[in-house]
Amino acid sequence: MTTARIGLALGGGGARGIAHVPVIEAFDDLGVRPTAIAGTSIGAIFGAAHAAGLDGKALREISQATFADRNSVLARLWKLRPRKLGDLFGSPRIMQFDALKVLEQFVGQHIPATFNDLETPLTLIATDFYQCREVRLERGSLHHAVAASIAIPALFKPVTVGGRIMVDGGLVNPLPFDALPSNIDIVVASDVVGSPIPRKGRNLPGAGDAVFGATQILMQSIVLEKLKNRQPDVLVKPDISGFRVLDFMKTAMILEAAEPMREMVKQRVAAAIEAYETGREIA
């Protein structure tokens, strides 16, 4: 066991965030638990589940089971479809789901009701829609906080938390390593933003790809600016740009693509721990 206080930041990126699982498994392989966790968007889901005590193996099994059957997934989404015309087209020609209902339908049973129920301190990132600023959620309803953090505009309706209107945290802080406590000794950040890629045989993006791709560009620019000011001790970037934000039915493929990161993370975290314990600068 190490005395180093290790913080784990799990970034946003939609289905690409399934690549966080091998990163968490690397911690398990080392017998290390994060002292604190910060999560944005999909990272909020995995961060909350891990902070609740679920290890990487459990998260892998849950991810695979949740998206194993396409028909089952579609049936659940059909039950959650907007019933009112105003919800169906909250904005012109945009269908919006209820983020809280989707969360509770798919993974709610794996996430405790409140932050007080967690084993590990957790900070989740959301965006205050009208104040145009980052909000760090650390207390109260965990389900509402996660729902706010994942509420991608247009895909989900905004979520109200503490009287404030919240949307996806990735719009302001897609890689929240700076939201970890200041007393953390080693910061590990998992970046799954990725980059837009062309569809096979077609370079011009369709409407959906253009919208989500533009969001990726925004998120990439935010991350790059953050890294100019401060670097995490271990920065992880799985090779998952080939997957799109809603590619959850490709869970097995995403896990396979991210698997090489597991050994790399083990080595780099182990090296960071050794450097900390011997008083050397973390490389």
Backbone bond lengths (Angstrom), bond angles and torsions (degrees), N, CA, C in turn:
res aa  C-N    CA-C-N  psi(-1)  N-CA   C-N-CA  omega(-1)  CA-C   N-CA-C  phi
1 M - - - 1.463 - - 1.523 110.21 -
2 T 1.308 115.80 147.19 1.457 120.94 179.87 1.525 110.97 -106.90
3 T 1.314 115.07 153.00 1.464 119.62 175.27 1.522 111.43 -90.52
4 A 1.329 116.35 -6.62 1.465 120.54 -179.53 1.525 110.42 -65.73
5 R 1.322 115.47 137.30 1.470 120.76 174.60 1.518 107.44 -90.11
6 I 1.332 115.24 114.87 1.464 120.90 -173.50 1.519 109.87 -108.75
7 G 1.322 115.98 127.92 1.456 121.64 176.71 1.514 110.49 -105.87
8 L 1.326 116.44 138.16 1.465 122.09 -179.44 1.521 109.49 -118.31
9 A 1.327 116.47 121.13 1.466 122.05 177.67 1.519 109.31 -109.58
10 L 1.323 116.39 124.06 1.461 122.75 -178.26 1.525 108.88 -112.15
11 G 1.327 116.12 116.00 1.451 121.35 -173.45 1.515 115.11 -84.14
12 G 1.340 114.70 175.90 1.455 122.12 -179.86 1.513 112.05 -93.21
13 G 1.341 115.68 155.94 1.457 120.31 -179.87 1.516 113.16 169.22
14 G 1.333 117.07 17.78 1.459 119.46 179.91 1.515 111.35 64.13
15 A 1.328 116.24 -139.30 1.463 121.05 -176.95 1.521 112.55 -58.71
16 R 1.314 117.39 -25.74 1.464 120.14 178.16 1.529 111.36 -60.79
17 G 1.328 116.31 -20.99 1.457 120.82 178.93 1.511 113.94 -66.55
18 I 1.325 117.65 -13.17 1.464 120.01 174.00 1.523 109.70 -60.14
19 A 1.331 116.31 -21.96 1.466 121.22 177.32 1.528 111.96 -67.59
20 H 1.328 118.65 -10.13 1.466 120.34 174.23 1.528 110.97 -65.62
21 V 1.326 117.16 -25.08 1.466 120.38 -174.02 1.529 112.31 -59.28
22 P 1.352 120.39 -51.64 1.465 119.12 177.97 1.528 113.31 -60.54
23 V 1.317 117.54 -28.85 1.468 120.77 176.68 1.528 109.73 -65.04
24 I 1.326 116.37 -45.88 1.464 120.98 178.01 1.523 110.13 -65.65
25 E 1.333 117.02 -37.87 1.466 120.36 177.92 1.525 111.35 -63.13
26 A 1.326 117.29 -33.12 1.467 120.61 177.30 1.529 110.45 -62.69
27 F 1.330 116.66 -39.98 1.466 120.25 175.00 1.526 110.02 -60.79
28 D 1.337 115.79 -43.84 1.462 120.09 179.74 1.524 110.86 -61.34
29 D 1.331 116.48 -41.82 1.467 120.67 179.79 1.528 111.20 -59.22
30 L 1.326 115.85 -34.58 1.466 121.13 -179.54 1.528 112.67 -84.00
31 G 1.328 116.10 -8.01 1.455 119.61 -176.63 1.513 112.69 71.46
32 V 1.324 116.00 31.36 1.465 122.19 -175.58 1.527 109.82 -117.80
33 R 1.326 115.51 136.58 1.463 120.77 173.21 1.522 109.00 -112.60
34 P 1.324 117.96 139.02 1.467 118.97 175.46 1.529 111.17 -60.66
35 T 1.311 115.57 144.83 1.459 121.06 174.50 1.523 110.36 -78.23
36 A 1.332 115.63 -30.46 1.465 122.02 178.81 1.524 108.24 -152.29
37 I 1.333 115.49 152.78 1.465 121.99 -178.02 1.523 108.82 -131.26
38 A 1.330 115.74 141.23 1.469 121.38 171.96 1.521 107.77 -127.63
39 G 1.321 117.11 140.59 1.461 119.76 -177.39 1.514 113.10 -143.16
40 T 1.316 114.49 145.82 1.459 122.39 175.89 1.518 109.51 -125.26
41 S 1.336 117.87 132.32 1.461 123.19 173.12 1.532 110.55 56.91
42 I 1.321 119.48 -121.62 1.466 120.35 178.89 1.524 110.21 -59.53
43 G 1.329 116.45 -30.73 1.459 120.42 175.76 1.513 112.49 -65.57
44 A 1.337 116.99 -24.74 1.459 121.16 175.90 1.522 110.41 -68.79
45 I 1.331 116.66 -37.80 1.465 120.49 178.98 1.519 110.35 -65.80
46 F 1.338 116.36 -53.35 1.461 119.29 -178.94 1.526 111.04 -67.35
47 G 1.329 116.85 -35.39 1.456 119.93 178.21 1.513 112.10 -63.71
48 A 1.328 116.94 -43.33 1.461 121.15 179.56 1.523 111.23 -65.04
49 A 1.326 116.55 -43.09 1.464 120.28 -179.86 1.524 111.13 -65.37
50 H 1.341 116.58 -41.75 1.464 119.94 179.52 1.525 110.74 -69.06
51 A 1.322 117.32 -39.77 1.462 120.90 177.78 1.525 111.40 -64.93
52 A 1.331 116.36 -23.89 1.461 121.14 177.90 1.523 112.23 -79.16
53 G 1.341 116.59 -9.85 1.458 119.95 177.44 1.508 115.54 116.44
54 L 1.332 118.38 -5.25 1.461 120.31 179.17 1.522 109.86 -74.48
55 D 1.339 116.29 131.16 1.459 119.83 179.04 1.523 110.72 -88.06
56 G 1.332 115.94 179.02 1.455 120.55 -176.72 1.515 113.44 -61.24
57 K 1.333 116.60 -39.24 1.466 120.03 179.64 1.521 110.69 -61.33
58 A 1.322 116.24 -44.26 1.467 119.99 179.29 1.519 110.90 -64.35
59 L 1.322 117.09 -40.43 1.464 120.44 179.61 1.522 111.22 -66.12
60 R 1.316 116.90 -36.48 1.471 120.65 176.10 1.527 109.79 -62.69
61 E 1.318 116.32 -48.14 1.463 120.95 -177.48 1.527 111.16 -64.06
62 I 1.321 116.89 -41.09 1.466 120.73 179.38 1.523 110.57 -65.52
63 S 1.331 116.55 -43.00 1.471 120.61 179.97 1.519 110.83 -61.70
64 Q 1.321 116.18 -44.96 1.461 120.15 -178.63 1.522 111.35 -67.62
65 A 1.326 116.68 -41.42 1.462 119.81 -178.83 1.529 111.63 -68.88
66 T 1.321 116.60 -37.90 1.471 120.80 -177.20 1.519 111.77 -62.92
67 F 1.342 116.07 -37.05 1.465 119.63 -175.23 1.528 112.68 -115.79
68 A 1.342 115.81 27.76 1.465 119.88 -178.88 1.524 112.29 -76.23
69 D 1.319 116.67 -32.99 1.466 121.47 -173.36 1.528 109.39 -118.59
70 R 1.324 116.39 108.89 1.463 121.15 -177.94 1.526 111.83 -59.22
71 N 1.326 116.50 -41.82 1.464 119.72 -178.40 1.526 111.46 -63.94
72 S 1.336 115.96 -38.15 1.459 120.22 178.65 1.524 110.89 -65.78
73 V 1.326 116.53 -41.91 1.464 120.82 178.67 1.522 110.40 -62.24
74 L 1.331 116.26 -45.76 1.463 120.39 -179.33 1.525 111.44 -64.58
75 A 1.339 116.38 -37.02 1.460 120.13 179.28 1.530 110.94 -65.15
76 R 1.318 116.43 -39.89 1.458 120.03 179.17 1.527 110.77 -67.39
77 L 1.318 116.03 -41.00 1.463 119.81 177.99 1.527 111.06 -65.22
78 W 1.331 116.22 -36.31 1.461 120.03 179.08 1.533 110.54 -62.17
79 K 1.330 116.56 -38.85 1.464 120.27 177.63 1.528 111.55 -64.92
80 L 1.335 115.41 -28.44 1.464 120.44 -176.56 1.519 113.30 -93.89
81 R 1.339 116.35 2.18 1.464 119.50 -175.89 1.524 110.23 -61.13
82 P 1.315 117.96 149.16 1.470 120.80 177.03 1.528 110.59 -58.85
83 R 1.326 116.54 133.52 1.466 121.04 -177.71 1.518 112.69 -97.01
84 K 1.336 116.23 -25.87 1.461 120.01 -178.86 1.519 110.09 -97.12
85 L 1.314 116.13 145.55 1.461 120.04 179.26 1.525 110.60 -59.12
86 G 1.340 117.02 -36.48 1.462 120.36 179.86 1.515 112.50 -65.81
87 D 1.359 116.24 -33.27 1.459 120.05 177.32 1.517 110.57 -77.13
88 L 1.328 115.28 -37.16 1.458 119.71 -178.68 1.517 110.70 -63.11
89 F 1.309 115.59 -40.05 1.466 120.12 179.24 1.531 109.32 -125.74
90 G 1.335 115.59 63.91 1.459 120.80 178.82 1.511 110.37 -60.77
91 S 1.319 115.94 -32.09 1.457 123.07 170.54 1.520 104.96 -125.52
92 P 1.313 118.86 161.65 1.456 119.77 -176.83 1.526 112.95 -53.15
93 R 1.321 115.97 118.22 1.451 123.60 174.49 1.528 114.16 60.82
94 I 1.330 117.08 31.74 1.459 120.76 177.32 1.524 108.82 -124.77
95 M 1.334 116.69 125.13 1.453 121.85 175.37 1.525 108.71 -88.77
96 Q 1.321 117.40 132.36 1.453 121.19 -179.44 1.524 110.90 -123.14
97 F 1.341 115.62 124.86 1.456 121.26 176.04 1.527 109.59 -89.22
98 D 1.324 115.19 162.23 1.457 121.90 175.04 1.529 107.62 -86.72
99 A 1.333 117.80 112.32 1.466 121.97 -174.67 1.523 111.77 -60.52
100 L 1.329 117.45 -38.93 1.459 120.66 -178.79 1.524 111.05 -65.51
101 K 1.333 117.14 -42.64 1.464 120.48 179.39 1.527 111.48 -66.80
102 V 1.329 117.30 -39.57 1.467 120.63 177.95 1.524 109.90 -64.36
103 L 1.321 116.76 -44.40 1.462 121.11 178.72 1.522 110.73 -58.70
104 E 1.322 116.85 -49.03 1.458 120.35 -176.43 1.524 111.96 -69.27
105 Q 1.324 117.57 -30.47 1.458 120.93 178.56 1.525 111.75 -68.89
106 F 1.331 117.12 -39.08 1.457 120.16 -172.84 1.531 114.18 -97.26
107 V 1.315 118.54 -42.56 1.473 118.94 -174.85 1.527 113.53 -135.15
108 G 1.318 117.28 6.85 1.457 120.26 -175.44 1.511 114.24 -55.87
109 Q 1.345 117.34 -33.72 1.461 120.18 -177.41 1.518 112.77 -70.26
110 H 1.322 117.09 -14.60 1.464 120.93 -178.88 1.527 112.62 -98.22
111 I 1.321 116.62 -2.59 1.463 121.28 -177.42 1.527 108.95 -120.93
112 P 1.331 118.46 124.40 1.469 121.31 -178.97 1.527 112.53 -60.52
113 A 1.320 114.95 166.82 1.467 120.13 -176.13 1.522 112.64 -72.31
114 T 1.336 117.42 -37.29 1.464 120.01 -174.98 1.527 111.54 -132.63
115 F 1.317 115.65 163.37 1.465 121.37 175.96 1.525 111.06 -61.50
116 N 1.331 117.39 -30.44 1.466 121.00 -179.08 1.518 112.67 -64.99
117 D 1.328 116.99 -19.29 1.462 121.11 -178.18 1.526 112.82 -85.27
118 L 1.322 117.84 -2.64 1.463 121.39 -175.32 1.524 111.98 -83.00
119 E 1.341 115.37 153.07 1.463 121.52 176.60 1.525 111.83 -86.31
120 T 1.337 116.48 -25.95 1.461 122.50 -176.02 1.523 109.40 -124.70
121 P 1.332 118.41 135.36 1.468 120.25 177.18 1.525 111.71 -55.54
122 L 1.321 116.24 136.85 1.462 121.93 -173.45 1.527 110.50 -134.60
123 T 1.322 115.37 136.01 1.460 121.89 172.92 1.520 108.52 -122.31
124 L 1.323 116.83 125.76 1.458 121.47 178.97 1.527 109.59 -112.32
125 I 1.326 114.83 146.25 1.460 120.95 -176.74 1.526 110.95 -107.15
126 A 1.320 115.73 130.04 1.466 121.97 172.00 1.530 107.41 -133.35
127 T 1.319 115.39 171.56 1.464 121.22 179.54 1.524 109.77 -115.67
128 D 1.324 116.75 124.85 1.463 121.07 173.36 1.527 107.00 -74.17
129 F 1.320 116.39 112.96 1.462 121.44 -171.23 1.528 112.51 -62.28
130 Y 1.312 117.04 -44.56 1.463 119.51 -174.93 1.528 113.11 -86.51
131 Q 1.320 116.81 -26.77 1.467 119.63 177.04 1.529 111.91 -88.19
132 C 1.336 116.40 -10.98 1.473 121.83 177.30 1.524 111.53 56.66
133 R 1.329 115.60 46.29 1.458 118.00 -177.36 1.531 111.61 -145.25
134 E 1.310 114.17 161.57 1.459 121.72 177.54 1.523 110.51 -71.62
135 V 1.336 115.29 140.63 1.460 121.70 174.71 1.522 108.09 -125.25
136 R 1.318 116.38 131.57 1.463 121.36 177.53 1.521 108.98 -103.60
137 L 1.314 115.77 118.64 1.461 122.32 -175.80 1.525 109.09 -102.80
138 E 1.339 116.27 124.86 1.466 120.91 -174.65 1.526 113.33 -138.79
139 R 1.315 117.29 1.92 1.463 119.54 -178.21 1.532 109.66 -152.30
140 G 1.331 114.30 164.11 1.456 119.04 179.23 1.516 112.77 89.50
141 S 1.315 116.40 -149.95 1.465 122.49 -177.44 1.521 110.92 -69.60
142 L 1.328 115.92 117.75 1.461 120.12 179.35 1.523 110.71 -71.76
143 H 1.322 117.09 -37.18 1.466 120.08 -179.98 1.528 111.06 -62.84
144 H 1.316 116.97 -43.51 1.467 119.39 178.85 1.530 110.93 -66.60
145 A 1.327 116.69 -36.82 1.466 119.98 179.55 1.523 111.30 -65.68
146 V 1.333 116.60 -44.49 1.468 119.85 178.51 1.522 109.81 -64.81
147 A 1.336 116.71 -43.57 1.467 120.43 179.47 1.524 110.87 -58.89
148 A 1.328 116.93 -40.96 1.467 120.37 178.44 1.516 110.81 -64.17
149 S 1.327 116.43 -41.65 1.461 120.60 -177.13 1.521 112.53 -66.83
150 I 1.346 117.69 -29.08 1.470 120.95 -177.30 1.524 113.08 -96.78
151 A 1.333 118.12 0.99 1.468 121.08 -171.04 1.528 112.09 -75.16
152 I 1.321 115.90 75.75 1.462 122.18 178.54 1.530 108.82 -60.55
153 P 1.323 118.11 123.71 1.467 120.18 -179.66 1.525 112.21 -54.98
154 A 1.311 115.57 141.76 1.469 124.81 -179.02 1.519 111.53 81.73
155 L 1.343 118.29 -41.40 1.460 120.53 178.18 1.528 110.23 -77.60
156 F 1.334 116.12 -42.06 1.462 121.84 179.53 1.526 110.84 -121.50
157 K 1.321 115.23 149.53 1.460 119.86 171.29 1.527 108.96 -69.43
158 P 1.326 118.19 147.68 1.467 120.06 174.27 1.528 110.48 -57.56
159 V 1.320 115.97 156.36 1.465 122.61 -177.42 1.527 109.01 -115.83
160 T 1.318 116.38 135.86 1.460 120.63 178.19 1.523 110.16 -92.54
161 V 1.326 116.20 123.88 1.466 122.61 177.08 1.524 108.07 -131.42
162 G 1.325 116.58 119.38 1.460 120.04 179.66 1.514 113.42 59.03
163 G 1.328 116.63 32.82 1.454 121.09 179.34 1.514 114.65 80.84
164 R 1.326 117.11 1.67 1.467 121.21 -179.61 1.528 109.44 -108.36
165 I 1.315 116.32 144.12 1.460 122.35 -179.10 1.528 108.62 -89.22
166 M 1.338 115.40 118.77 1.462 121.13 -173.67 1.527 111.99 -115.35
167 V 1.334 114.75 146.44 1.465 121.91 171.07 1.529 108.31 -132.80
168 D 1.310 115.01 -177.93 1.469 124.02 -174.11 1.534 113.78 -45.33
169 G 1.334 115.73 128.47 1.453 120.72 -179.58 1.512 114.46 -68.83
170 G 1.340 116.57 -19.70 1.456 119.68 -179.56 1.514 113.91 -64.98
171 L 1.327 117.20 -16.04 1.463 120.49 179.48 1.525 112.25 -70.53
172 V 1.337 116.47 -23.20 1.471 119.80 -178.04 1.521 113.48 -119.47
173 N 1.328 116.76 -28.27 1.469 119.68 -177.95 1.526 110.01 -151.73
174 P 1.333 116.94 81.44 1.461 120.32 -175.84 1.523 114.91 -74.60
175 L 1.332 118.14 -12.27 1.470 121.63 178.52 1.533 107.75 -139.88
176 P 1.337 117.25 87.18 1.465 121.01 -163.77 1.531 116.56 -84.72
177 F 1.327 117.10 47.10 1.467 118.21 179.69 1.527 111.35 -68.16
178 D 1.332 116.89 -22.35 1.460 120.58 178.25 1.528 112.48 -78.84
179 A 1.328 116.99 -5.67 1.465 120.85 178.12 1.527 112.01 -91.97
180 L 1.325 117.08 -2.50 1.460 120.86 177.09 1.530 109.51 -74.40
181 P 1.329 118.23 155.18 1.467 120.65 -179.90 1.528 112.27 -57.69
182 S 1.315 116.06 151.96 1.466 120.94 -176.06 1.523 113.11 -70.83
183 N 1.343 117.59 -17.25 1.461 119.73 -178.46 1.529 113.56 -89.39
184 I 1.323 117.37 8.17 1.465 120.92 178.84 1.530 109.36 -69.71
185 D 1.338 116.16 135.91 1.463 121.61 -179.07 1.525 112.52 -88.17
186 I 1.326 116.43 -37.62 1.464 121.48 -177.70 1.526 108.50 -130.73
187 V 1.314 116.14 124.03 1.469 121.59 -179.12 1.527 109.58 -106.93
188 V 1.326 115.97 123.79 1.464 122.64 176.84 1.524 107.75 -114.90
189 A 1.327 117.44 127.09 1.470 121.57 -177.68 1.517 110.38 -125.39
190 S 1.325 116.47 129.84 1.465 122.85 179.59 1.528 109.22 -107.77
191 D 1.336 115.94 110.81 1.469 123.72 -174.78 1.526 109.81 -101.07
192 V 1.337 116.43 113.21 1.467 120.89 -178.28 1.532 111.49 -120.57
193 V 1.326 117.06 23.33 1.464 120.40 -179.66 1.526 111.16 -61.03
194 G 1.329 117.34 -45.81 1.464 120.72 -179.08 1.518 112.31 70.54
195 S 1.326 115.58 -175.19 1.467 122.41 -179.27 1.520 109.96 -132.05
196 P 1.332 118.05 152.02 1.469 119.98 176.16 1.525 110.45 -61.06
197 I 1.312 115.98 141.40 1.468 120.75 176.83 1.525 108.79 -131.03
198 P 1.334 118.31 149.56 1.467 120.39 179.12 1.520 111.62 -74.75
199 R 1.305 116.65 146.58 1.462 120.49 172.00 1.520 108.91 -72.30
200 K 1.302 115.42 151.09 1.460 120.40 -177.54 1.533 110.37 -58.32
201 G 1.325 115.08 124.72 1.458 120.99 177.48 1.515 114.54 79.49
202 R 1.354 116.83 6.83 1.463 118.79 -179.06 1.528 109.86 -150.47
203 N 1.331 116.00 111.29 1.456 120.05 -178.83 1.522 113.02 -82.87
204 L 1.342 116.58 -30.76 1.458 120.04 -178.50 1.528 109.41 -77.93
205 P 1.333 118.73 120.51 1.467 119.69 -177.37 1.522 112.10 -71.25
206 G 1.330 115.33 146.65 1.451 120.11 172.71 1.520 109.59 -75.41
207 A 1.329 116.24 -178.87 1.469 120.56 -175.68 1.524 111.99 -60.54
208 G 1.336 116.45 -46.93 1.461 119.99 -179.01 1.513 112.47 -63.83
209 D 1.342 115.85 -46.50 1.464 119.90 179.37 1.523 111.02 -62.61
210 A 1.327 116.56 -36.70 1.464 119.91 -179.73 1.527 111.02 -65.58
211 V 1.335 116.79 -42.50 1.466 120.58 -179.42 1.524 110.89 -65.94
212 F 1.338 116.33 -51.41 1.460 119.13 -178.30 1.526 111.39 -69.42
213 G 1.331 116.85 -34.62 1.461 120.46 177.17 1.516 111.80 -64.82
214 A 1.325 116.49 -39.21 1.465 120.39 177.78 1.526 110.52 -63.51
215 T 1.333 115.84 -37.58 1.465 119.61 177.00 1.522 110.80 -65.19
216 Q 1.346 116.30 -39.80 1.466 119.44 176.02 1.525 111.48 -59.42
217 I 1.319 116.06 -42.93 1.471 120.28 -179.99 1.529 110.01 -61.32
218 L 1.331 116.15 -43.64 1.463 120.94 177.52 1.525 110.53 -60.10
219 M 1.330 116.13 -47.73 1.459 120.43 -178.19 1.524 111.36 -64.58
220 Q 1.336 116.28 -40.30 1.466 120.10 177.97 1.521 110.68 -59.87
221 S 1.319 116.93 -42.99 1.465 120.33 -177.96 1.523 111.05 -65.17
222 I 1.334 116.71 -37.01 1.466 120.48 177.86 1.524 110.36 -65.00
223 V 1.336 115.95 -45.85 1.467 120.04 -179.74 1.523 110.92 -61.78
224 L 1.323 116.95 -44.79 1.466 120.62 -179.25 1.524 111.52 -61.01
225 E 1.326 117.03 -40.95 1.462 120.07 178.28 1.526 111.15 -65.76
226 K 1.327 116.53 -39.33 1.460 119.94 178.35 1.522 111.15 -63.28
227 L 1.329 116.15 -41.13 1.464 120.50 -177.48 1.523 112.14 -68.65
228 K 1.329 117.01 -22.01 1.467 119.52 175.87 1.529 111.02 -67.71
229 N 1.323 115.71 -31.04 1.461 120.86 -176.60 1.521 113.17 -91.42
230 R 1.327 115.50 -31.02 1.463 119.13 -176.36 1.516 109.10 -158.78
231 Q 1.327 115.92 140.34 1.458 121.16 178.80 1.525 109.60 -113.67
232 P 1.331 117.98 135.71 1.466 118.62 170.20 1.524 109.16 -67.43
233 D 1.306 117.33 159.26 1.466 120.39 -179.89 1.521 111.37 -68.30
234 V 1.320 116.11 -35.53 1.466 121.60 176.24 1.525 107.70 -130.80
235 L 1.325 116.58 115.69 1.467 121.93 177.99 1.521 108.76 -109.04
236 V 1.319 115.90 122.46 1.459 122.50 -176.57 1.523 109.19 -110.80
237 K 1.334 116.67 127.84 1.468 120.88 178.64 1.531 108.80 -133.02
238 P 1.337 117.20 87.77 1.468 120.07 178.97 1.525 111.33 -59.73
239 D 1.312 116.15 150.36 1.464 121.72 -179.75 1.526 109.28 -83.77
240 I 1.329 115.79 78.97 1.470 119.91 -174.46 1.532 112.23 -128.52
241 S 1.322 117.54 21.59 1.468 119.71 179.34 1.525 112.42 -64.68
242 G 1.328 117.30 -19.94 1.457 120.54 179.80 1.518 113.85 -71.78
243 F 1.329 117.10 -4.37 1.465 121.12 -179.28 1.524 110.11 -109.90
244 R 1.329 115.15 145.54 1.456 120.59 -177.97 1.523 111.31 -96.65
245 V 1.314 114.51 168.12 1.454 120.93 -171.52 1.529 112.90 -59.96
246 L 1.336 118.31 -29.63 1.464 121.15 -177.91 1.524 113.10 -107.40
247 D 1.322 117.67 20.09 1.470 121.78 -177.78 1.527 112.86 -81.53
248 F 1.310 117.63 44.75 1.462 120.14 -177.98 1.525 112.75 -67.16
249 M 1.328 117.38 -25.89 1.462 119.48 178.24 1.533 111.42 -72.55
250 K 1.315 117.22 -5.33 1.470 122.03 176.24 1.525 110.88 -103.63
251 T 1.329 115.75 29.71 1.464 120.79 -177.17 1.520 112.47 -53.48
252 A 1.330 117.47 -47.40 1.471 120.77 -178.45 1.521 111.09 -61.13
253 M 1.319 117.09 -39.58 1.464 121.33 -179.98 1.527 111.26 -68.41
254 I 1.326 116.58 -38.95 1.466 120.30 178.64 1.525 110.15 -65.17
255 L 1.325 116.49 -43.71 1.461 120.41 178.08 1.525 111.06 -60.99
256 E 1.317 116.17 -41.08 1.466 119.96 179.30 1.526 110.88 -65.29
257 A 1.334 116.70 -42.35 1.465 120.67 -179.26 1.527 111.43 -65.41
258 A 1.329 116.53 -32.62 1.465 120.68 -177.15 1.521 113.28 -88.66
259 E 1.311 117.49 -10.69 1.468 120.83 -174.52 1.529 113.89 -56.16
260 P 1.350 119.98 -39.21 1.475 119.09 178.95 1.530 113.44 -57.60
261 M 1.332 117.20 -23.17 1.459 120.16 -179.65 1.525 111.85 -69.45
262 R 1.318 116.72 -23.34 1.468 120.04 -175.28 1.527 111.35 -59.72
263 E 1.317 116.71 -50.19 1.463 120.46 -179.42 1.525 110.84 -67.59
264 M 1.325 116.47 -39.09 1.462 119.88 179.52 1.528 110.96 -62.88
265 V 1.331 116.25 -42.81 1.462 120.19 179.07 1.527 110.32 -63.84
266 K 1.324 116.80 -42.89 1.466 120.37 177.63 1.519 110.65 -55.34
267 Q 1.326 115.96 -48.51 1.458 120.27 -177.12 1.524 111.54 -64.60
268 R 1.319 116.67 -43.73 1.466 119.79 -175.53 1.533 111.73 -73.31
269 V 1.324 117.11 -37.91 1.465 119.33 177.31 1.528 109.86 -68.45
270 A 1.335 116.80 -41.79 1.468 120.24 177.72 1.524 110.64 -60.69
271 A 1.332 116.37 -41.25 1.467 120.63 178.85 1.526 110.85 -65.70
272 A 1.331 116.51 -39.01 1.466 120.66 178.99 1.526 110.90 -65.74
273 I 1.325 116.23 -39.92 1.469 120.34 177.91 1.527 110.43 -64.58
274 E 1.327 116.13 -44.76 1.469 120.07 179.42 1.528 110.78 -61.37
275 A 1.332 115.86 -43.28 1.466 119.78 179.49 1.525 110.64 -62.48
276 Y 1.312 116.56 -42.09 1.464 120.18 179.33 1.523 111.04 -62.95
277 E 1.331 116.35 -45.37 1.461 120.30 -174.92 1.518 113.11 -73.24
278 T 1.326 117.42 -21.67 1.467 120.74 178.60 1.523 112.07 -100.02
279 G 1.325 115.88 1.00 1.452 119.80 176.91 1.507 115.12 79.59
280 R 1.343 116.43 12.24 1.460 119.68 178.26 1.520 109.67 -88.00
281 E 1.320 115.70 161.13 1.463 120.58 176.57 1.520 109.06 -71.37
282 I 1.327 116.44 135.28 1.464 120.75 179.33 1.516 108.99 -71.50
283 A 1.341 116.21 123.73 1.470 120.53 -176.31 1.513 110.54 -74.42
